[in-house]
Amino acid sequence: MCGIVGYIGDRQATEICLAGLKRLEYRGYDSAGIAIVRDGELEVMKVVGKLAGLAEALEENPLEGTLGIGHTRWATHGKPSKVNSHPHTSMDGRIALVHNGIIENYAELRDQLESEGFEFVSQTDTEVIVHLVDKYYEGDLAAAFRRAVKDLHGAFALGIVSADHPDQMIAARRFSPLVLGIGEGENFIVSDMGAVREWTDQVYVIDDDEMAVITRDSIELTDLEGNPIEREPYTIPWPADAAQKGGHKHFMHKEIHEQPRAMRECLLGRLGAPEKSINLEGLNLTEDEIRGLRKVVFTACGTAYHAGLVGRFLMEKLARIPAECDLAAELRARDPVVLDNTLAIIVSQSGETADTLVALREFKEKGAKVISVVNVVDSSIARESDGVVYIQAGPEIGVASTKAYTLQILTISLIAAHFADVRGAASEHELIELRRAMLGLPEQAQILLDREEDVKRVAARFFESPNALYLGRGVNLPSAMEGALKLKEISYIHAEGYSAGEMKHGPIALVEPSLFTVAIAIKGDVYDKMIGNIQEIKARSGPVIGVAFDGDTEIPRQADEVLWVPESPEMITPITVAIPLQILAYHIADMLDREIDQPRNLAKTVTVE
Ligand code: M6R
């Protein structure tokens, strides 16, 4: 998705914008550009393709100046091209603007502006904004910008500079994230905190329909009527080097390896000992409300949806509350019936996924209480929820979600165990055993990481296969779906995640020697059935990688390879099972020499519906 970095200070704006945009590269983009104000002039440079191309172009033709805005564009309206990339400029070339989001009424605004003589050069929705500002401009950039923003419907995070205002940069937002970095004698606009952390840990998080006039020494926050807003700065909680690879070949590899530490941090302060109850600050639900719940509905996209599917299972099995899990993008079409005392649990790593945010608002409109399970602190989803339980995974840069997934499940497990406790739905003994197992998860995760070479050897055996099938049942059906998603998104191998019970209703037709099957067959309620499924595949000459508990003697007899996981209560095995499947996908993709951290066509945070 698009990225924004704006700078005003004493340093060269191109260097800051390029470095900041580099930090946002993981979000995915197809073109990049920058506008610099210097000596009463505005200069713009744009390229199609990667930031390295922009850096090269800037080396050949340096743009010098200490006020500038940069952008990486992920095409929505109009193909990736120089002319469609940002910044967009007014007809006289004196105002430059960058935009994240989508302007829904751009067609009618464009017709109106064209009839008034404004000439458009791009096919984007963004260009209307810069012409609107120009139309209203009478010497006061902030006033013109404020007026223009009021005409817009849709989502936007905006940054604007003008050749006539060398000491000013202006920003505004509605539905698209925007943060202002607070420096000393310098200030920043960024679409993601990660882009600014290198220079400051102090930021203002901008709310919907707020704007900011930014100089080198001041940031003036107002609403769209110009009324001043007082806001305390927010301190970014992670260190400046958190978003670096730290010796790993890819961010994804680093993030897989961060799981034991992240799990410890997620548990810290929430679960101290097996005998003690769980403490979830931020949940914002009274015990009476928990006891009164009639239904829990999880909603999310992609990997977070798979975590929600595990959540559905845990809520029913452990807390005995009827539960559902919806794909956020499908929710509105279904016009869901929301009963009294329904709790919606929204799951999102970024907290900014547009489909998920829309689903959250739908639930709120229909009267449900909404809590979210989110990684990015103070993100839109976190802020719009009635309660939020942060997963505390730290920045996740790799497009393929890894540590956020296991931490989402861990956090949801804590919530479900807490609900089970409050509602008296599980015995004390059962809860103690579960909490003990949760406390042991960081250690189990480390054991799994220490087995990386074994998984790599399995990857070497199968990396040239064109197709893969991942099978699971019960609480590990989502594990199969997530394992397949991980493989397909980073290796481009076609992979299906399927219920093993459904296999004979269709997918079994695919089985042949070039399709490998990953069968999650850990001991528990569905173990015997999984063995039956493995035999069905073997009988049709399909190679099988079993996922089994340490010490299992049956699975090695049935499967061609085994990925071992330490034993734990079945309900929380999706957390441990995920780790070897992440490692398998990672090494297969690496052996195929794929762009693991930024797979083709994908963006880390999908901020358009
Ligand atoms: O930030 P979110 O958790 O809301 O993102 C949801 C999905 O876009 C995300 O999980 C996506 O499926 C990842 N590429 C999966 O690895």
Residues whose N, C-alpha, C, O or C-beta is under 5 A from the ligand:
A	BS01	M6R	C301 G302 T303 A304 V347 S348 Q349 S350 G351 T353 V399 A400 S401 K604
